[in-house]
Each structure stands twice: as C-alpha cells, then as structure tokens.
Amino acid sequence: PSSGSRPHILHSKKFREYCDQMLTDQIDLLARDMLYHLRMFQDRVFKKDPIKARMKKRLVAGLREVTKQVERNRVKIIFLAPDIQRCPETGGLDEAVKRLLDAARRLDLPIVYAMSRRKLGRVLFKKVPVSCCGILNYQATEETWKQLTEAVSLARENYQLKLQELGLAVDLTGKETKTDDENIRNDVDIAAFTVEKKTDQTDALLELMKLSLKDKH
C-alpha cells in the first residue's frame, strides 16, 4: 500500500488513501474478536505477574510504539485504522503512517485495515481513539487469524477490481499506473498529434513553394 493519492470516488475521511483493501463487516468482527481476546490474555497475565506481563506483551498500541517495535522486528501483525486524520505537514501523521507502512513492507508484515480509531481504542480498553495496534504474540487466536487472513486477501482483490473499474491500477511499488485502455488512448493521441504535425509541415512547404513561384513571375 502507498500513502500517495487515490481516486476520491473510492476513498474518503473514513477510508484513507493509504488503505489497499476494502473494508468489510466480516473483517471488523474478526479483528475485534482477535484483539479483544489478546488484550484479555495480556491483562490476565498482568494481574498475576506484572513484571512478566511487561516483558512478554501480546500487543502494543499507537503509531509511535508500533513503529518502534516493527523496526525492532518484534511485530507479527499490524492492525491499522482506516480513518487516521489527514495531516500532510512535515512531521505530521501522514509521514508517521508512511514510515510505519514502509517498515512493515520491508519485513513483509501482514497489515489489516479494520474498524476505526474510536472502535480500535474501545476494543483495547483505551479511553482515547487508537490509530494502530501491533501484535507481538497471537498464540491462542490462530484460528481467528486464519479466517481473517482469508477475508483480507479477498478484500484486497476486491480493492484492485475497484481500481480497475475506475481506470486505475497499482503496481508492486504501490504507485498508480494507467490501464492498457488508457495507454492505447494515449498512443492514439500521440499518433494523431504526429499526423497533424506532419500535415502542418506539408502545408507550410506548399505555401513556401507558392510564394517562390509568385516571386519568379
């Protein structure tokens, strides 16, 4: 996925341009179930042994913390809210999201776009909205993750189909490229321009010849 521009008809404030997967109720339900149980497991250990719980966290939350753990190669899965506020300024949220996604792609980490900042915060028992969550250990939720993987894979395929319907495609680098139809149209336009240019040149030569003949007479 790229943090660059996407068709406005497809994306919105609730479905930002960095998302490369369609949002579905199934993905939201599975993500909520998985995160809820992982948080419960983590809290249970914390009540028994706070020191051990801190050393063996199941998950971390927040763009800064998740990015830090990704760069330390500790994160297995990333859950990212699709509605992070747009902030293109230097050092803003857009840059923070891009940094996280770039780091995740380098490590080929799975990224799930689900719920919203508010819902993500709620399922993690936070009093504030949460932009993302990094899973360090998903033991005991493997079956849910398997179902989620399948749902996300289908949602990504549907996203690509939507882009194609809009006359756009995304290459492996995440950059939008023109479809074959658009390339053909461009080739036709170039050919037409070339013919028109040659015609103009021919007309100019004929005018010069006429002027030369007049001068002789």
N, C-alpha and C positions, 0 to 999 in steps of 0.2 A: 503494500500500500504506500501512496505518496501523500505528502501534505500539500501538493500543488492543487490547481484549480480543477473542479469537476463541473459537470453540467448543472446549472442552478435548478433545472427542472427535476433533477433527481435528488440533489442534496438540499439541506435546509439547516436551520439552527439546531434542530433535534437530530439531524443526521449529517454530521460534518463531512467535509471533503476528504479527510484522512481515512475514512472508512472504506474498505474494499469488500464489503459483504453486506447483503441485505439484512435488515432487522426483522426478526420473527418472534411470535409469542412463544414458540417452542424453545428457541434459544434462550429467551429470557427466563422461562420456567426452569430449564435445566441449569442455567448459570446460577440462578437464585438458590436452587436446591444444593448445588455443589458448594457454593460459597458459605451458605448457612451452616452446613454440616462441618466444613473445615474450621469455621470460626468456633463452633461449639466444641469440637475436639480440642482446639487450642486453648479455649477458656477452661475446659475441664482439667487439662494438664497444669495450667497456671494456678488453679485453686489448690492442687495437690503439691506442686513444686514450682514456685515462681521462677527460680533460677534456671531450672531445666527447661521451662517453657520459653524463657527468653533466648536460650541457646538453641532450641530446636523449634523455632517458629514454623507454623504451617503456611502463613501468608503475611504479606506486608501491603500497606496501602499508601496511596499518594504518589503523584508523578515523580517527585524527587527521590523518595525512598525506593520505589520500584526500579527506577533508572539506575540507582546506585547498586542495587542487588543484581540487576541484569548485567551490569558491567563487571560485577564480581563472579558472574557465571553461576549464580545460585538459583535463578528463577527458572521454573519449568513451563509455566503457562502465564499469559497476561490477559486480564480482563480489562477492557477499556470502554469507558462510557462514550457513546456516540455524540454527546451533546456538550463537549467541553467548550467553554466560551471562546469565541474568536478573539485573538489578541496578536496581531502581526508585528507589533513593535519589537525592536531588538531586546532580547532577553525575556520576551513575553511567552505566553502559554503555547502559541503556535511553534515556537522554537523548541520548547520543552517537549512537546508531543513528537516533533520530528526527531529530536535526539533519542527519545525512547524507542521509536519505531525503527530508526536506523540501527541502533544497538541490537534490537530484537531480531532484525533481518540478518545481521551478520552472524548471529548464533542460530538462525533458522528456528526461532521460537514460535510456537503457535499463539496467535492473537485472536481473541474473541471480542467482538463488539456487541455489547448487550446492555439492556436496561437503560438507565440514565444516571446522572451523577447523584441525584437525590435517592433513587432506589438502591444504587450501589452502596451509598452510605448507610441506608437503613438496614440492608441485609448484613452489613458488617458491624451493626450495633454502634454506628457513629452518629453523633448529633449534628454533623455537618455533611454536605454533599461530598462525595469522593469521586475523583476523576478516573482512577485506575487501581487495580489490585494485582499483585504478583504472587503466584502460587509457588511456594518453595517445596512443598511436600503434599501430594494429593492422595496419599495412601488411604484406603477405605472408601474412596469415591471413584474408583477406577471405572465402574460400570456407567456411572453418570457421565464421566468424561468421554467414554467411548461413544455414547449416544450424542453427546454434544459435538464431538469431532465430526460425526456423520452429518449432523444438522448444519454445522458451519460450512462444511465442504459444499453442500447443496446450495446454501445461501450465497457462497462465493460464485458458484456457477451462474446463479440467477442474476447476480450483480453484473457479471460480464455480459450476459444476454441483454440486460437493460442498457448497458453502454452501447452495445451493437445496435440496438433499436434506435438509439439516439444518434447513431452515425459516428460513434467513437469507439476506440479500443485502447487497451492498456497493455504495453509491452512488459517484459520481465523487470524492467527498472522502475515500473510504476508510472512511466510517462505516457500521456495520452498520445495516440497516433491515429492518423486518418485511416478509414476503412478503404478497401480496394475500390469501392464505388467512387469514393471521393478522389482517390488517386487517378482513376480513369478520367473523372471530370476535369481534374487539373491538367492531365496530359492533353485532353481535347482542347482545353482553353489555351494551352501553350502552342499547340499545333495551329489553332485558329489565329492566334496572335502572329505566329511566324508567317502564315499565308498572307495575312493582312499587311504585315510589314513588307513582304516581297512585292505585293501588289502596289503598295505606296511607292516603293523604289522604282518599279516598272513605269508607273505613271510619271514619276519625276523625270526619268530618262526620256520618255516620249515628249514631254514638254520642252526639254533641252534641245531635242532634235528639231522640233518645230521652230524654236527660236533661231536655231542655226540656219535653217532653210530660209527664214524670213530675212536674216542678215545678208545672205548670199544674193537674194533678189533685190 
